[in-house]
Amino acid sequence: MTTRLLVPTDGSDPATAALEHAIDIAADQDGTIQVVYVADTKEPSLTRLGGDVVDVLEQEGDEIANEAAALAEDSGVSVTTDVVQGDPRTVLTEYATGDEFDFIVMGAHGRRGIGDYVLGSVTDCVVNRSEIPVLTVRAAEDATRAYPYDDVLVPTDGSDHATAALELGTTVAERHGATLHLLSVVDELPEVIDTESTELSSQLEENVQELLDDAESTAKRAGVENVTTAVTAGSVSREITSYAEAEGIDLVVMGTHGHTGLDRHLLGSFTDRVIRTSPVPVLTTRRGDELE
């Protein structure tokens, strides 16, 4: 089945890094790429300046989109381009429907341009609103983009959102023949530590290991041959990125929301932070029954 990728761009280094990773995926999976540039004509200062500035924005968009398309075509990937007007946050979440695309691939940060278009700030919104999975890619010096994926990491807290991430991560790992790493982080929050905290932590670790064992069984039933589990304690986002670095992870898969309760797991609330600091691309997904 052809993989259909939507790649928003603003011509920045992170957007280019995302495009290059999308090209690798499309070339491997006989996929197609739709490059889209959103001319942010809803920005108040541009509205006051009128049509000339809008024309310049669209001209810049055409140039950037065509450059992106040429990069994809050089790799033999089928690509189309589109330049649209509007608020990038709204346009991209409405543009990216499951009927048209399988994934959105975006840079984790952008740059300020002629229309104060900051793609990176848009990414957070798209990650949390998109009805299809979003693959975010950093262009920092400490970031790597290996493909195909040999090691896939799915952090989990047992929430419905983490379960959705497990399903997606399992699919990716099975397709690539990759090792699936399942990680749960016991987040010791100082404000809730009391005289019973040590005992609670021990119980938490036992409960988390049970969740990991269940997740491992689910992954193996889905055809993933190599599964490894780990439990760590500390800052959730820091533990995830540290594990990714130490274990040579190629892709992190996360849900965009977690849950709260006595287990004190707040996995979903850390997803944005992981996106900004992860040494490898991060694939995010939302639970279907909470899509707007």
KESE-889403 format. One line per 3 residues: for each residue x, y, z of N, C-alpha, C. Coordinates in Angstrom, 2 decimals. Example, Ala and Ser with C-alpha at 12.3 -4.5 7.8 and 13.67 -1.06 7.14 Angstrom:
<pts>
13.19,-5.69,7.80,12.30,-4.50,7.80,13.20,-3.30,7.80 ~ 12.85,-2.25,7.08,13.67,-1.06,7.14,12.90,0.03,7.87
</pts>
This chain:
<pts>
0.85,-1.20,0.00,0.00,0.00,0.00,0.88,1.25,0.00 ~ 0.55,2.21,-0.82,1.32,3.44,-0.92,1.14,4.29,0.34 ~ 2.25,4.79,0.86,2.22,5.68,2.01,2.12,7.12,1.51
1.11,7.83,1.98,0.86,9.20,1.54,1.30,10.17,2.64 ~ 2.26,11.03,2.33,2.84,11.92,3.32,2.54,13.38,3.00 ~ 2.09,14.11,4.01,1.91,15.56,3.89,3.08,16.23,4.58
3.79,17.09,3.84,4.98,17.74,4.39,4.81,19.26,4.29 ~ 4.42,19.92,5.38,4.39,21.38,5.39,5.81,21.93,5.37 ~ 6.01,23.05,4.72,7.35,23.63,4.67,7.30,25.14,4.74
8.37,25.72,5.29,8.57,27.16,5.23,9.98,27.47,4.74 ~ 10.68,26.43,4.26,12.02,26.63,3.76,13.10,26.64,4.82 ~ 12.73,26.43,6.09,13.70,26.45,7.18,14.49,25.15,7.21
15.57,25.14,8.00,16.37,23.93,8.15,15.55,22.78,8.75 ~ 14.75,23.03,9.81,13.93,21.92,10.33,12.93,21.39,9.31 ~ 12.32,22.28,8.54,11.37,21.84,7.52,12.09,21.01,6.45
13.30,21.42,6.11,14.08,20.65,5.13,14.48,19.30,5.69 ~ 14.84,19.26,6.98,15.16,17.98,7.62,13.96,17.05,7.59 ~ 12.78,17.60,7.86,11.55,16.80,7.80,11.30,16.30,6.39
11.50,17.16,5.41,11.31,16.76,4.02,12.27,15.64,3.64 ~ 13.53,15.76,4.03,14.51,14.72,3.68,14.13,13.38,4.31 ~ 13.63,13.42,5.55,13.21,12.18,6.19,11.98,11.61,5.50
11.07,12.50,5.10,9.88,12.05,4.37,10.27,11.41,3.04 ~ 11.26,11.96,2.39,11.73,11.40,1.12,12.28,9.99,1.34 ~ 13.04,9.81,2.41,13.57,8.47,2.73,12.43,7.47,2.91
11.39,7.89,3.62,10.25,7.01,3.88,9.52,6.70,2.57 ~ 9.23,7.74,1.80,8.49,7.56,0.56,9.26,6.70,-0.43 ~ 10.56,6.90,-0.52,11.37,6.12,-1.45,11.37,4.65,-1.08
11.34,4.37,0.23,11.38,2.99,0.72,10.03,2.30,0.58 ~ 8.95,3.06,0.72,7.61,2.48,0.77,6.77,2.81,-0.46 ~ 7.42,3.21,-1.54,6.70,3.55,-2.76,5.63,4.59,-2.46
6.02,5.59,-1.67,5.07,6.58,-1.19,5.00,7.82,-2.05 ~ 4.06,8.69,-1.70,3.90,9.98,-2.36,4.00,11.09,-1.33 ~ 4.44,12.25,-1.78,4.58,13.41,-0.90,3.78,14.58,-1.44
3.02,15.19,-0.55,2.34,16.45,-0.86,3.05,17.53,-0.05 ~ 3.74,18.44,-0.72,4.37,19.57,-0.07,3.37,20.72,-0.01 ~ 3.22,21.33,1.15,2.28,22.46,1.27,2.96,23.62,1.98
2.77,24.79,1.43,3.24,26.03,2.05,2.00,26.86,2.37 ~ 1.91,27.32,3.62,0.76,28.13,4.03,1.19,29.58,4.14 ~ 0.66,30.42,3.27,0.91,31.86,3.34,0.01,32.43,4.42
0.63,32.89,5.51,-0.13,33.31,6.68,-0.74,34.69,6.44 ~ -1.77,34.73,5.64,-2.42,35.99,5.28,-3.39,36.47,6.34 ~ -3.56,35.72,7.41,-4.47,36.13,8.48,-3.75,36.95,9.55
-2.42,37.07,9.43,-1.67,37.84,10.41,-2.10,39.30,10.31 ~ -2.47,39.95,11.45,-3.06,41.30,11.42,-2.26,42.32,10.63 ~ -0.95,42.35,10.80,-0.15,43.37,10.10,-0.21,43.20,8.59
-0.32,41.95,8.14,-0.40,41.70,6.70,-1.75,42.11,6.16 ~ -2.79,41.90,6.94,-4.13,42.29,6.51,-4.19,43.78,6.25 ~ -3.50,44.55,7.09,-3.51,46.00,6.91,-2.71,46.44,5.68
-1.67,45.65,5.34,-0.80,46.04,4.23,-1.39,45.74,2.86 ~ -2.31,44.78,2.80,-3.03,44.57,1.56,-2.45,43.53,0.63 ~ -2.96,43.57,-0.63,-2.73,42.50,-1.59,-1.30,42.34,-2.05
-0.52,43.43,-2.11,0.85,43.30,-2.60,1.67,42.35,-1.74 ~ 1.54,42.48,-0.43,2.29,41.62,0.47,1.81,40.18,0.34 ~ 0.51,40.00,0.17,-0.03,38.65,-0.02,0.56,38.02,-1.27
0.66,38.82,-2.34,1.24,38.31,-3.58,2.69,37.89,-3.36 ~ 3.44,38.68,-2.59,4.84,38.34,-2.31,4.92,37.06,-1.51 ~ 4.02,36.90,-0.53,3.98,35.68,0.28,3.73,34.45,-0.59
2.78,34.56,-1.48,2.46,33.43,-2.34,3.60,33.14,-3.31 ~ 4.26,34.18,-3.80,5.40,33.96,-4.68,6.52,33.25,-3.93 ~ 6.78,33.69,-2.69,7.80,33.03,-1.88,7.39,31.58,-1.63
6.11,31.36,-1.37,5.63,30.00,-1.14,5.83,29.10,-2.34 ~ 5.56,29.63,-3.52,5.76,28.86,-4.76,7.22,28.45,-4.90 ~ 8.12,29.39,-4.63,9.55,29.11,-4.77,10.00,28.04,-3.78
9.57,28.17,-2.54,9.97,27.21,-1.50,9.39,25.83,-1.80 ~ 8.12,25.79,-2.18,7.48,24.50,-2.48,8.12,23.83,-3.69 ~ 8.47,24.62,-4.70,9.09,24.04,-5.89,10.49,23.51,-5.59
11.23,24.20,-4.73,12.55,23.72,-4.33,12.42,22.39,-3.58 ~ 11.40,22.29,-2.72,11.17,21.05,-1.99,10.80,19.93,-2.94 ~ 9.96,20.24,-3.91,9.55,19.23,-4.89,10.73,18.73,-5.70
11.62,19.63,-6.06,12.80,19.23,-6.85,13.67,18.27,-6.06 ~ 13.77,18.50,-4.75,14.56,17.61,-3.90,13.96,16.20,-3.89 ~ 12.64,16.13,-3.80,11.97,14.83,-3.81,12.10,14.15,-5.16
11.93,14.92,-6.22,12.01,14.35,-7.58,13.40,13.80,-7.86 ~ 14.43,14.44,-7.32,15.80,13.98,-7.52,15.99,12.58,-6.92 ~ 15.15,12.23,-5.95,15.23,10.90,-5.32,14.22,9.93,-5.91
13.55,10.35,-6.99,12.60,9.48,-7.65,11.27,9.35,-6.94 ~ 10.95,10.28,-6.05,9.70,10.23,-5.28,8.63,11.08,-5.95 ~ 7.43,10.53,-6.04,6.30,11.27,-6.61,5.88,12.38,-5.66
5.80,13.61,-6.16,5.52,14.76,-5.29,4.63,15.76,-6.00 ~ 3.74,16.38,-5.23,2.93,17.48,-5.70,3.07,18.63,-4.71 ~ 2.73,19.84,-5.15,2.87,21.00,-4.28,1.56,21.78,-4.22
1.44,22.55,-3.14,0.26,23.39,-2.98,0.66,24.59,-2.13 ~ 0.18,25.76,-2.49,0.35,26.98,-1.72,-1.03,27.49,-1.37 ~ -1.31,27.62,-0.09,-2.63,28.03,0.36,-2.51,29.20,1.32
-3.62,29.91,1.50,-3.65,31.06,2.39,-4.40,30.72,3.68 ~ -4.05,31.45,4.75,-4.78,31.30,6.00,-3.88,31.15,7.19 ~ -4.49,30.89,8.34,-3.76,30.63,9.57,-3.17,29.22,9.46
-1.86,29.07,9.52,-1.25,27.75,9.34,-1.79,26.68,10.28 ~ -2.10,27.06,11.52,-2.61,26.08,12.49,-3.94,25.49,12.02 ~ -4.82,26.36,11.58,-6.13,25.91,11.13,-6.05,25.20,9.79
-5.30,25.79,8.87,-5.20,25.23,7.52,-4.65,23.82,7.55 ~ -3.57,23.61,8.28,-2.92,22.30,8.26,-3.75,21.23,8.94 ~ -4.43,21.56,10.04,-5.24,20.55,10.71,-6.47,20.18,9.87
-6.99,21.13,9.10,-8.11,20.83,8.23,-7.65,20.15,6.93 ~ -6.46,20.49,6.50,-5.90,19.95,5.26,-5.58,18.46,5.41 ~ -5.08,18.11,6.58,-4.55,16.75,6.80,-5.64,15.82,7.30
-6.35,15.20,6.39,-7.40,14.25,6.75,-6.95,12.83,6.44 ~ -7.52,11.89,7.17,-7.17,10.49,6.98,-7.54,9.96,5.61 ~ -8.48,10.62,4.95,-8.86,10.19,3.61,-7.78,10.49,2.57
-6.95,11.48,2.87,-5.95,11.93,1.90,-4.53,11.52,2.26 ~ -4.22,11.45,3.56,-2.84,11.23,3.98,-2.77,10.22,5.12 ~ -1.60,9.57,5.20,-1.34,8.63,6.29,-0.57,9.28,7.44
0.32,10.20,7.10,1.15,10.88,8.09,1.40,12.32,7.67 ~ 1.61,13.18,8.67,2.18,14.51,8.46,3.62,14.44,8.93 ~ 4.54,15.01,8.16,5.94,15.05,8.55,6.33,16.52,8.66
6.74,16.97,9.86,6.99,18.38,10.11,8.31,18.60,10.85 ~ 8.92,19.75,10.60,10.06,20.17,11.40,9.59,20.60,12.78 ~ 10.41,20.33,13.78,10.03,20.67,15.16,10.16,22.15,15.45
10.89,22.87,14.62,11.02,24.32,14.77,11.07,24.94,13.40 ~ 10.72,26.22,13.33,10.75,26.92,12.05,11.54,28.19,12.14 ~ 11.24,29.13,11.28,11.98,30.38,11.29,11.03,31.53,10.97
11.43,32.73,11.35,10.63,33.90,11.05,10.97,34.38,9.66 ~ 9.93,34.57,8.85,10.16,35.00,7.47,9.37,36.25,7.17 ~ 9.10,36.47,5.91,8.49,37.72,5.48,7.11,37.92,6.10
6.42,36.82,6.40,5.10,36.96,6.97,5.04,36.55,8.43 ~ 6.18,36.61,9.15,6.23,36.15,10.53,5.69,34.73,10.64 ~ 5.97,33.93,9.61,5.49,32.54,9.59,6.48,31.67,10.35
6.06,31.14,11.49,6.94,30.34,12.32,6.39,28.93,12.36 ~ 6.88,28.09,11.44,6.33,26.75,11.31,6.49,25.96,12.60 ~ 7.60,26.17,13.30,7.84,25.41,14.52,6.75,25.60,15.55
6.25,26.82,15.71,5.18,27.06,16.68,3.88,26.43,16.23 ~ 3.74,26.25,14.92,2.54,25.61,14.38,2.55,24.12,14.68 ~ 3.74,23.53,14.73,3.86,22.09,14.93,3.16,21.63,16.19
3.34,22.36,17.29,2.69,21.98,18.54,1.19,21.87,18.38 ~ 0.61,22.84,17.68,-0.83,22.84,17.47,-1.26,21.66,16.61 ~ -0.53,21.41,15.53,-0.88,20.32,14.64,-0.77,18.97,15.35
0.29,18.80,16.15,0.48,17.55,16.90,-0.72,17.26,17.77 ~ -1.26,18.28,18.41,-2.34,18.07,19.37,-3.73,18.08,18.75 ~ -3.84,18.48,17.49,-5.16,18.55,16.85,-5.35,17.59,15.69
-4.26,17.13,15.12,-4.36,16.34,13.89,-5.08,15.02,14.12 ~ -5.91,14.65,13.17,-6.60,13.37,13.24,-5.74,12.23,12.70 ~ -4.60,12.54,12.11,-3.69,11.51,11.64,-2.35,11.67,12.35
-1.52,10.63,12.41,-0.24,10.72,13.12,0.67,11.80,12.52 ~ 1.47,12.41,13.41,2.40,13.46,13.01,3.81,13.02,13.36 ~ 4.70,13.05,12.38,6.10,12.72,12.58,6.89,14.02,12.62
7.49,14.33,13.78,8.25,15.56,13.93,9.75,15.25,13.86 ~ 10.48,16.16,13.22,11.90,15.94,12.95,12.68,17.20,13.34 ~ 13.73,17.01,14.12,14.60,18.12,14.49,15.81,18.19,13.56
16.36,19.42,13.43,17.53,19.62,12.58,18.75,20.01,13.39 ~ 18.66,19.88,14.71,19.78,20.27,15.58,20.97,19.35,15.39 ~ 22.14,19.82,15.84,23.37,19.05,15.67,23.32,17.72,16.43
22.56,17.68,17.52,22.49,16.45,18.31,21.41,15.49,17.81 ~ 20.75,15.83,16.71,19.66,15.00,16.20,20.15,14.10,15.06 ~ 19.61,12.88,15.01,19.92,11.95,13.93,18.62,11.48,13.29
18.72,11.03,12.01,17.53,10.60,11.29,17.85,9.31,10.54 ~ 17.99,8.23,11.26,18.29,6.94,10.64,17.01,6.34,10.03 ~ 17.17,5.70,8.89,16.05,5.04,8.24,16.59,3.96,7.31
16.00,2.78,7.27,14.83,2.31,8.02,15.09,2.25,9.53 ~ 14.01,2.10,10.29,14.11,2.08,11.75,14.48,0.68,12.24 ~ 15.56,0.60,13.01,15.96,-0.67,13.61,15.49,-0.80,15.06
15.34,0.34,15.74,14.91,0.34,17.14,13.84,1.40,17.35 ~ 12.67,0.98,17.80,11.53,1.87,18.00,11.18,1.90,19.48 ~ 11.06,3.10,20.04,10.76,3.27,21.46,9.33,3.77,21.65
8.58,3.06,22.50,7.24,3.50,22.87,7.18,3.68,24.39 ~ 7.24,4.93,24.87,7.01,5.16,26.30,5.54,4.92,26.62 ~ 5.25,4.34,27.78,3.85,4.04,28.08,3.55,4.26,29.56
2.34,4.71,29.83,1.87,4.85,31.21,0.56,4.08,31.40 ~ 0.20,3.28,30.42,-1.02,2.50,30.54,-2.28,3.25,30.17 ~ -2.17,4.52,29.79,-3.34,5.30,29.41,-3.85,4.88,28.04
-5.06,5.31,27.71,-5.62,5.02,26.39,-4.75,5.61,25.29 ~ -4.22,6.81,25.54,-3.39,7.46,24.55,-2.09,6.71,24.34 ~ -1.53,6.22,25.44,-0.31,5.42,25.33,-0.60,4.10,24.62
-1.79,3.55,24.83,-2.18,2.32,24.14,-2.27,2.55,22.63 ~ -2.81,3.72,22.25,-2.86,4.06,20.82,-1.45,4.16,20.25 ~ -0.53,4.74,21.03,0.86,4.83,20.59,1.49,3.45,20.48
1.14,2.56,21.41,1.65,1.19,21.35,1.20,0.50,20.07 ~ -0.05,0.69,19.71,-0.57,0.07,18.48,0.18,0.58,17.26 ~ 0.40,1.90,17.22,1.11,2.49,16.08,2.57,2.06,16.08
3.21,2.11,17.25,4.61,1.72,17.34,4.82,0.27,16.98 ~ 3.87,-0.57,17.38,3.95,-2.00,17.05,3.86,-2.20,15.54 ~ 2.97,-1.46,14.90,2.84,-1.54,13.44,4.14,-1.15,12.74
4.75,-0.06,13.21,6.00,0.40,12.61,7.11,-0.62,12.83 ~ 7.22,-1.12,14.06,8.27,-2.08,14.38,8.11,-3.37,13.57 ~ 6.87,-3.83,13.43,6.62,-5.06,12.68,6.96,-4.87,11.21
6.62,-3.71,10.65,6.89,-3.45,9.24,8.39,-3.41,8.97 ~ 9.16,-2.88,9.92,10.60,-2.71,9.71,11.41,-3.88,10.25 ~ 10.76,-4.82,10.92,11.51,-5.88,11.57,12.39,-5.33,12.68
11.92,-4.26,13.33,12.71,-3.55,14.33,12.49,-4.12,15.73 ~ 13.44,-3.83,16.61,13.25,-4.13,18.03,12.35,-3.06,18.62 ~ 11.34,-3.49,19.37,10.42,-2.57,20.02,10.82,-2.42,21.48
11.11,-1.19,21.89,11.48,-0.88,23.27,10.27,-0.27,23.98 ~ 9.87,-0.86,25.08,8.76,-0.34,25.87,9.31,0.22,27.17 ~ 9.04,1.49,27.42,9.62,2.19,28.58,8.53,2.84,29.41
8.56,2.60,30.71,7.70,3.32,31.64,8.56,4.09,32.63 ~ 8.19,5.34,32.84,8.96,6.20,33.75,8.11,6.50,34.97 ~ 8.62,6.14,36.15,7.96,6.50,37.40,8.42,7.91,37.73
7.51,8.84,37.60,7.84,10.26,37.76,7.67,10.66,39.21 ~ 8.78,10.83,39.92,8.73,11.21,41.33,8.58,12.73,41.45 ~ 7.36,13.15,41.73,7.07,14.58,41.82,7.19,15.04,43.27
8.09,15.98,43.58,8.32,16.39,44.96,7.06,16.83,45.70 ~ 6.13,17.47,44.99,4.96,18.02,45.68,4.02,16.95,46.21 ~ 4.17,15.71,45.75,3.27,14.67,46.24,3.98,13.63,47.08
5.30,13.82,47.31,6.03,12.87,48.14,5.67,13.08,49.60 ~ 5.35,12.02,50.31,5.02,12.09,51.73,5.69,10.92,52.43 ~ 5.27,10.63,53.65,5.93,9.58,54.44,5.74,8.22,53.84
4.72,8.05,52.97,4.46,6.76,52.37,5.02,6.65,50.95 ~ 5.80,7.68,50.55,6.24,7.74,49.15,7.10,6.56,48.76 ~ 7.96,6.07,49.64,8.84,4.96,49.31,8.03,3.70,49.01
7.05,3.44,49.86,6.20,2.27,49.64,5.40,2.43,48.36 ~ 4.90,3.65,48.12,4.12,3.90,46.91,4.97,3.68,45.67 ~ 6.23,4.11,45.71,7.11,3.93,44.57,7.32,2.46,44.26
7.47,1.65,45.30,7.65,0.22,45.09,6.41,-0.39,44.44 ~ 5.26,0.03,44.90,4.01,-0.48,44.32,3.86,0.00,42.88 ~ 4.25,1.25,42.65,4.19,1.79,41.29,5.04,0.97,40.34
6.25,0.67,40.76,7.15,-0.09,39.88,6.59,-1.46,39.56 ~ 5.97,-2.08,40.55,5.36,-3.39,40.31,4.20,-3.27,39.34 ~ 3.37,-2.25,39.53,2.23,-2.05,38.64,2.69,-1.73,37.22
3.73,-0.91,37.11,4.23,-0.53,35.80,4.79,-1.73,35.07 ~ 5.48,-2.60,35.79,6.03,-3.79,35.15,4.92,-4.68,34.61 ~ 3.81,-4.74,35.32,2.67,-5.51,34.83,2.14,-4.89,33.53
2.08,-3.55,33.48,1.65,-2.88,32.25,2.59,-3.19,31.10 ~ 3.87,-3.17,31.39,4.86,-3.47,30.35,4.74,-4.90,29.86 ~ 4.51,-5.82,30.78,4.36,-7.22,30.39,3.15,-7.40,29.47
2.06,-6.71,29.81,0.86,-6.77,28.95,1.15,-6.18,27.57 ~ 1.86,-5.04,27.58,2.19,-4.39,26.30,3.10,-5.27,25.47 ~ 4.03,-5.93,26.10,4.93,-6.84,25.38,4.14,-7.98,24.74
3.19,-8.52,25.48,2.37,-9.60,24.93,1.57,-9.12,23.73 ~ 1.04,-7.90,23.82,0.27,-7.33,22.71,1.15,-7.19,21.47 ~ 2.37,-6.68,21.67,3.27,-6.48,20.53,3.66,-7.80,19.89
3.92,-8.80,20.69,4.34,-10.09,20.14,3.19,-10.77,19.40 ~ 1.97,-10.59,19.90,0.82,-11.15,19.18,0.65,-10.48,17.82 ~ 1.10,-9.23,17.72,0.99,-8.48,16.47,2.14,-8.79,15.51
3.05,-9.63,15.93,4.11,-10.06,15.02,5.48,-9.46,15.26 ~ 5.65,-8.68,16.33,6.96,-8.13,16.65,7.77,-9.19,17.38 ~ 8.90,-9.56,16.82,9.68,-10.66,17.39,10.56,-10.22,18.56
11.13,-9.03,18.45,12.07,-8.57,19.48,11.47,-7.42,20.28 ~ 11.21,-7.67,21.56,10.63,-6.66,22.45,11.46,-6.61,23.72 ~ 11.80,-5.40,24.15,12.52,-5.23,25.41,11.78,-4.21,26.26
11.78,-4.40,27.58,11.06,-3.50,28.48,12.01,-2.91,29.50 ~ 11.65,-1.73,30.00,12.48,-1.07,31.01,11.61,-0.16,31.86 ~ 11.96,-0.04,33.14,11.32,0.88,34.07,12.39,1.80,34.63
12.18,3.11,34.54,13.12,4.06,35.12,12.36,5.05,35.99 ~ 13.08,5.84,36.76,12.47,6.86,37.62,13.15,8.19,37.38 ~ 12.37,9.24,37.41,12.92,10.58,37.21,12.01,11.43,36.36
12.58,12.48,35.76,11.84,13.35,34.87,11.44,12.57,33.62 ~ 10.16,12.58,33.29,9.66,11.76,32.19,10.35,12.09,30.87 ~ 10.36,13.36,30.49,10.95,13.72,29.20,12.44,13.44,29.19
13.12,13.73,30.29,14.56,13.49,30.33,14.88,12.01,30.25 ~ 14.09,11.19,30.95,14.33,9.74,30.91,14.09,9.17,29.52 ~ 13.08,9.68,28.84,12.79,9.20,27.48,13.93,9.54,26.53
14.39,10.79,26.56,15.46,11.18,25.65,16.77,10.49,26.02 ~ 17.02,10.32,27.32,18.24,9.64,27.74,18.23,8.18,27.29 ~ 17.09,7.54,27.40,16.97,6.15,26.96,17.18,6.07,25.45
16.60,7.00,24.72,16.75,6.99,23.26,18.21,7.12,22.86 ~ 18.95,7.98,23.55,20.36,8.16,23.25,21.17,6.93,23.62 ~ 20.92,6.38,24.81,21.72,5.26,25.32,21.49,3.98,24.53
20.27,3.77,24.03,19.92,2.52,23.38,19.92,2.59,21.85 ~ 20.35,3.72,21.30,20.42,3.84,19.85,19.06,3.77,19.18 ~ 18.07,4.40,19.78,16.71,4.41,19.24,16.66,5.23,17.95
15.88,4.78,16.99,15.71,5.49,15.72,14.41,6.29,15.64 ~ 13.41,5.88,16.42,12.10,6.52,16.38,11.42,6.38,17.72 ~ 10.85,7.49,18.22,10.03,7.47,19.44,8.58,7.62,19.02
7.71,6.80,19.58,6.28,6.87,19.26,5.52,7.16,20.56 ~ 4.71,8.23,20.57,4.03,8.66,21.79,2.59,9.07,21.51 ~ 1.74,8.92,22.53,0.41,9.52,22.50,0.51,10.98,22.89
-0.43,11.79,22.46,-0.36,13.21,22.74,-0.95,13.59,24.08 ~ -1.62,12.66,24.78,-2.15,12.92,26.10,-2.00,11.69,26.97 ~ -1.82,11.92,28.28,-1.76,10.82,29.23,-2.90,10.91,30.21
-2.72,10.40,31.39,-3.76,10.50,32.40,-3.13,10.75,33.75 ~ -3.94,11.22,34.68,-3.45,11.48,36.02,-4.14,10.55,36.99 ~ -3.61,10.48,38.19,-4.21,9.61,39.19,-3.18,9.26,40.24
-3.43,8.22,41.02,-2.50,7.84,42.07,-1.15,7.41,41.53 ~ -1.13,6.95,40.27,0.14,6.53,39.70,1.00,7.72,39.30 ~ 0.41,8.94,39.30,1.14,10.18,39.05,1.83,10.20,37.70
1.35,9.45,36.75,1.93,9.47,35.41,1.27,10.56,34.59 ~ 2.09,11.39,33.94,1.60,12.50,33.12,2.27,12.44,31.76 ~ 2.29,11.26,31.15,3.09,11.04,29.95,2.72,12.00,28.83
1.43,12.14,28.58,1.01,12.97,27.46,1.44,14.41,27.59 ~ 1.46,14.93,28.82,1.83,16.33,29.02,3.31,16.58,28.73 ~ 4.09,15.51,28.62,5.51,15.65,28.34,5.83,15.45,26.85
4.83,15.12,26.05,5.09,14.82,24.65,5.72,16.00,23.92 ~ 5.20,17.21,24.12,5.75,18.38,23.44,7.21,18.59,23.81 ~ 7.54,18.36,25.08,8.92,18.54,25.53,9.84,17.51,24.88
9.35,16.29,24.75,10.15,15.25,24.10,10.38,15.62,22.64 ~ 9.35,16.14,21.97,9.49,16.54,20.57,10.62,17.54,20.41 ~ 10.73,18.48,21.36,11.73,19.54,21.26,13.14,19.07,21.60
13.26,17.96,22.31,14.58,17.54,22.79,15.02,16.17,22.29 ~ 14.15,15.42,21.67,14.48,14.06,21.26,15.63,14.05,20.24 ~ 16.57,13.13,20.40,17.67,13.03,19.43,17.24,12.39,18.12
16.01,11.86,18.06,15.51,11.18,16.87,14.09,11.65,16.59 ~ 13.57,11.36,15.40,12.18,11.75,15.09,11.18,11.17,16.09 ~ 10.08,11.91,16.29,9.02,11.50,17.21,7.71,11.40,16.44
7.07,10.24,16.52,5.79,10.01,15.86,4.70,10.05,16.92 ~ 3.73,10.94,16.74,2.67,11.10,17.73,1.32,10.74,17.15 ~ 0.43,10.29,18.04,-0.91,9.93,17.62,-1.90,10.28,18.72
-3.12,10.55,18.33,-4.19,10.83,19.28,-5.16,9.67,19.32 ~ -5.86,9.54,20.46,-6.88,8.50,20.55,-8.09,8.89,19.73 ~ -8.61,7.93,18.94,-9.64,8.22,17.97,-10.91,8.84,18.53
-11.37,8.40,19.70,-12.66,8.89,20.17,-12.58,10.27,20.78 ~ -11.37,10.88,20.79,-11.25,12.24,21.28,-10.90,13.23,20.17 ~ -10.93,12.76,18.94,-10.67,13.67,17.82,-11.83,14.63,17.67
-11.50,15.85,17.34,-12.54,16.86,17.16,-13.01,16.90,15.71
</pts>
